[in-house]
Amino acid sequence: MPNAPQPLFETYNRFLDLNFLQLSEELPAVRAYLAGFPPELQVVEGYLAVRGFLKSYAGNEPTFNSYRTHVERLLLWSMLVAGKPLLELRRRDAEAFMEFCLRPPRDWIGPMVRSRFVRIGGRKKLESDTYAVNEDWRPFSVTTPKRNRSLSESGAVAEEQRPYRMSQGSVAQVFAVCGSFFQHAIDEGLTEVNPFRAVKQKSVYKQRNTLDVSGRSLTPLQWGYVIETAEQMADAEPEVHERTLFILATLFAMYLRVSDLVGRDNWEPTMGDFRRDTTGNWWFHVVGKGNKAAKISVRDDYIQNYLTRYRRHLGLPALPSPHETHPLLSTLKGRAGLSDRHLRLLLQQVFDRALQRMVEEGWSNDEVDHLRSASLHWLRHTSATFDAPHRDMKDLQADLRHNSLSTTQNTYYNSLDEQRAHSVKHLRIKD
């Protein structure tokens, strides 16, 4: 009987090629793995139930990939840890699985890998090629923080792996995905119980993983260096870096995610997505997560000093017209659209130069160090953290596009540590 986890479900495209009437098209490595378990665990029945569930989401690759991660972990856990058939799990098993996800054993955790299975064959793909399990794959993964990688590359410290920690969003997603799986199984007549819906106090697991947004946002000093560095780069080499300055300012000004600039399958952002209403207020119209259309309020400083600057650089009128189709971003050769990887590389150049400036100008390591970890998504947290003391909570929620007001409150209004510390700093115990 196997005693270690291995991947069970393939990439999105190869999954679609399976024979969903039987196991004939599964990789030999998967069939052999399933066959190694005793009959009383009913692993094939559990595998087929999960496969059928994933097939119902096969029309959307990102959703498929996300759901595969969580439900595959559940299947492997039931086989290797619980020692029970997947479809016979009950509430206490669901609670035990959540505890397992919060603190998985070390041999279930590995580095981030791209391939679950490794193709064995020549450079050219052929039908005769076979696939073997990627030995580096694990159900849970961690990445080395950027700061540690940077210091390790410079020889300042030895590289170390941080402990696994599941985010609050992932905890909620485990409940949602596993609950959906069991509801699907009930609908298919495979079971009569949804153990994850039976867990009443889900907050017990979520509260352990609240987001410390202060750990993922820049200080005012660091942000000042970042934006000034981008402006200096744009002034020195406008043909190369005006676009980078525009990207940086746009992400920061409206708390955007990278997909809001890159676009989605059914939406490509254009300059015409900036629209002014009848009272003179500007809004940026986006299609966000879940293909939800939304509009984000735009501050005047951004319009006057960054949007108009970039448009003049492109040879466009200072302000966009309502039906303008000019792409929001394009390559230096004029092709519409940029990849999220391209955006991250452009901004990393700014972070690196800003860090170099701070070091050269003699700032202490405490004031510099945090910038080594900065990433594109930090701009969203940084801007929201700066703005929270000055904006109504509901207004900030609307522009961040949080479904729940409590998310905005818990993330940005309970984390104003500097303001809270200052309010008590000089109070005396006795006069």
Secondary structure, DSSP 8 states (H G I E B T S, - for coil): ---S----S--HHHHHTS-TTSSTTS-HHHHHHHHTS-GGG-HHHHHHHHHHHHHTTTT-HHHHHHHHHHHHHHHHHIIIII-S-GGG--HHHHHHHHHHHHS--GGGEEE--S-SEEEES-SS--TT-EEEE-TT--SEEE---HHHHHHHHTTSS----------HHHHHHHHHHHHHHHHHHHHTTS-S--TTTT---THHHHGGG---GGGGS--HHHHHHHHHHHHHHHHH-HHHHHHHHHHHHHHHHTT--HHHHH-BTTB--BGGGEEE-TTS-EEEEEE-GGG-EEEEE--HHHIIIIIHHHHHHTT--SS--TT---BSSB-TTS-B---HHHHHHHHHHHHHHHHHHHHHTT--HHHHHGGGG--TTHHHHHHHHHHGGGS-HHHHHHHHT-S-HHHHIIIIIS--HHHHHHHHHT--S--
